[in-house]
Amino acid sequence: MKNAENNLDTIIGEHTKFNGEIHSEGGVRIDGEVEGKIHCDGFLLIGEKANIKADIQSCEAIVSGRIEGNITIEKKLELKSSAFINGDIIAKVLSMESGTQISGKCSIRQVDTPKSKEK
């Protein structure tokens, strides 16, 4: 996923608070606070200091921060050792480092999205 990290269109910085819905066709990096909904057709990177209270949908993601909400990832979700998830996870592929904390259900399966139904 290193190449995807280079294609970030939007960055929400560490000292930024955002309340609302994020819809992006490109990559998004979040290091601050977000409350609402996140829909990212590209790559999503959640930094270690990020604090998110939102349901998340993305193609691929790496999470190092804190998320309270459900996560649906079309391809691969990578959880770093500093990640804390309070919510349900659905992903086609899930990898996690030792130390990751999850409070919720995990489903490893194909994600049904409007795009996948068109194909």
C-alpha positions, -999 to +999 in steps of 0.1 A: +000+000+000+030+023-001+022+036-036-013+045-024+001+066+004+018+088-022-016+096-038-032+115-010-055+144-021-068+155+013-050+159+046-067+167+079-039+179+102-032+169+138-046+202+152-078+202+130-113+192+141-138+184+114-175+177+119-195+164+089-192+141+059-161+135+039-165+121+004-134+117-016-126+099-049-089+101-040-067+094-010-073+109+024-050+112+054-064+121+088-042+131+118-068+152+136-104+148+149-133+138+127-169+133+137-195+122+111-191+099+081-161+091+059-164+077+024-132+073+004-130+056-030-092+057-028-067+051+000-074+061+036-046+067+062-056+072+098-026+086+117-015+076+153-029+108+169-062+107+150-094+105+169-124+095+147-161+091+156-175+081+123-186+052+102-160+046+075-161+032+040-130+030+019-112+010-008-081+004+013-069+017+046-041+018+072-052+027+107-029+037+135-053+059+156-085+057+174-119+050+157-154+048+172-176+036+144-181+008+119-154+002+092-161-013+058-131-018+035-134-031-001-099-045-003-073-044+025-074-030+060-041-028+079-043-021+116-011-009+133-002-017+169-014+017+181-049+012+166-080+012+188-113+003+171-146+004+189-170-008+162-176-036+137-151-043+108-159-057+074-129-062+050-119-085+022-083-087+037-074-078+073-039-076+088-031-064+123+000-060+144+003-072+179-011-047+203-041-037+181-073-033+202-107-041+188-141-040+205-166-053+180-172-079+153-148-087+125-160-101+092-135-111+066-154-113+033-161-097+000-176-062+005-208-054-014-205-019-028-225-001-055-193-004-077-190-042-072-226-047-081-221-029-114-194-053-125 
